[in-house]
Amino acid sequence: MPSLPSLGGLRGRTPERPSVPVPVPLSHYVVDCGVYVDGKRLPGRWSHTDAVDEVRKRGDGFVWIGLHEPDETQIQGIADTFGLHELAVEDAVHAHQRPKLERYDNTLFMVLKTVRYVQNASPDTANEIVESGEVMVFLGRDFVVTVRHGNHSGLAAVRRELEEEPDRLRHGPAAVLYSIADHVVDNYLDVTDHIEDDIDQMEALVFQPRSRVSADQIYLMKREVLELRRAVMPLAVPLRRLAEGYTPLIPEQVRSYFRDVDDHLTEVSERVINFDELLTTLVNAVLAKITLQQNSDMRKLAAWVAIISVPTMGVGVYGMNFDYMPELHWRYGYPLVMAVILVVCLTLYRIFRRNQWL
C-alpha cells in the first residue's frame, strides 16, 4: 500500500521535549497506550487519563489506546474519559457484531471482522479453515481506542509500522484507522489465496478415481467460505462512506487511501463469490459421482444375481425328490447338467462384460 504523503500545512509548532512521566503499570486488558505528537511517539508509559491530559494541554497530537477483550467494568473508565457512547461501548464489550460504521456526535465507531487461515494437512481432513475475530475502533479528534477480540487480531505490527513512518502519523487518528483497515483487508487477501489453493486441491481430488473427498468436507469448506463472506461483504459500505467524506474526522488526504482499500476489498469479494459458486458445483459433482457409483454397483449386483440364478435354478430343479424325472437315473445326467449351467453362466458373464456391467 502507498504511504500517506506529508502535509506541510498540518505541521504544528515543534513541541518542547516533555518530561518523562512516571511509569504506570498497564492492566492486562490494556495492550498499549501511546501519545503521538507531530507524528512521533512521546517516551514513557502512560495511563489513559495522563495521556489525554497531555494531548489536550498541548492542543496537538492524539492518544492511541489498544484494549484486548475488556469487560464492562474495565472499559468504563476509558469510555468516561473519552466520552464514548454507551451503545458503542456495549457493542465493543460483547463483540459478535457485523462490520459497520456508526457516528455518535464527534466520535466514529467502526467494526471490522478479522480472519486467519488455519493450516491443515489436507483440505479433505480439515475441521476448521478460517478463524475469525473482531477489531472495534473508536475514533475522535484527538484519540483512537481499539478493542480487539480474538487471539490472532493483534495490531502491534500496525503500530510499529506507523511509528516508523512519522509522515503518516501526522495525519492523526484517521491515519491509524486507515492502517488498521488496510491491515485487515490485506489479511483477507492472504486468506483467500490459501483458500483458493485448498479449493484447487479439493477439485483435483473430487475428479480422481476412487477419491476420498466426501460431500461433508466440501460443505465444511463452503461453511468456512461463508464465514469469510460475512466478514468481507458488509465492510464495503463503511469503507465507501469513509472514502466519500462521511465525516470531517477523515481529512481529504486520507480519503483517497480508503478508496484504495475499498478496491482491494472488491477484489476479495469477487473471489469469495467465485469460491462459493465453485464449491456448489463441486458438491453437485460429488453427488452426481455418488449416484453414478451407486448405479454402477446396482448393475454389478444385478449381473451377478442373474449369473448365480442359473445354477440355483438347475440344482433347485434336480434337488427335488421325485422318482420319475427325466435323466434322473441316466449315467451322464450330472455332467451334462453341470456343463449346461457352466456354459450359460459364461455366456451371461461375457454379455455383461461387453455391456460394461461387470
Buried (B, 14 or more C-beta within 10 A) or exposed (E): EEEBEBBEEEEEEEBEEBEEBEEBEBEEBBBBBBBBBBBBBBEBBBBBEBBBBBBEEBEBBBBBBBBBBBEEEBBBEBBEBBEBBEEBBEBBBEBEBEBBBBBBEEBBBBBBBBBBBBEBEEBBEBEEBBBBBBBBBBBBEBBBBBBBBBEBBBBEEBBEBBBEBBEBBBBBBBBBBBBBBBBBBBBBEEBBEBBBEBBEBBBEBBEEEEBEBEBEBBEBBBEBBBBBBBBBBBBBEBBBBBBEEBBEBBBEBBBEBBEBBBEBBBBBBEBBBBBBEBBEEBBEBBEEBEEEEEEEEEBEEEBBEBBEEBBEEBEEEBEEEEEEEEEEEEEEBEEEBEEEBEEBBEEBBEBBEEEEBB
